[in-house]
Amino acid sequence: MVPTMATVNETARIFGLAKHFVRRLALEGKIKHVRAGKKILINLELFKNYLYECPVEDSENRISNKFGISKVEGGHNE
């Protein structure tokens, strides 16, 4: 199956994030990406997994992810 790829701008828009944040994650090697000329293309499924799987404990020892993102059951994309 061919993965769904998006540019930095498209990825930022889809996930409601700042473009510079998405670009920085790619340039720092924190997310998988490929280059197509000057464009950075990001695998959307792997990016979503990256956001969901960044666990941290808060001051009350509750596990969450460092971005404060949680999965919503019953969404349109499930």
N, C-alpha and C positions, 0 to 999 in steps of 0.2 A: 504494500500500500504506500502511496506517495504521501509524504507529510504535507500539511498545510503550512506554507511559509508566508511571512509578511515582513514588510520593511519595518524599520524602527518606528517611523511615524504611524503606520497602520497598527502595529502592536501596541503602542502607547494609547492610541485612540480606543482600541478594542477593550483594553484592560483599565482605562481611565487613569493612566499614569503619565508622568512627565516624559517627554521625548529624551531629555538628557539623562534621566534615570535609566531608561531602557538601553540607550546607547552605551552608558558607562558600564552596565552589567556585561554587555557583549565585549567591549574593549578590555575589560579586566578579566575576561575569560570565565566569568561566573555563570554564563548561560551559553548553551551551544548555539552556534550561528555559522553561516557561510557568507562569503563575499561574492557578489556578482558585480564586477567592476567596482565602482565606488559605493554601491549599496550594500548594506548589511541585511541579510535575510535571516529571520528568526523562526524556528519551528514553534508554532503556537501551542501545541500540546505539551511539549517539553517545557516551554516557558510557564504555562499554567501550573504544571507539576512543580517547577522550581518555586513559584510563589506559595503554593500550598505546603511544601515540605521543608520550610525553614523553621524548625521548632525552637522555641525559647521558653524559659519559665519566667513568669512574672513574679512580683514580690509576694504573692500569695501561693506560689508553687503551682499555678495553673499553667498547663501546656497550651501554647498557641504558636503562631509563627511570627517572625520578626516584623512582618509587614501588617499584622493585624487583620489578615484575610482569612475568612473561614468559608468552607463549602456550604452552599445553600442547596438543600435537597429539593427536588422537584422543579429545577430550573428548565429553561427551554432547551439547553444544549446537552442534556443528559441522554 
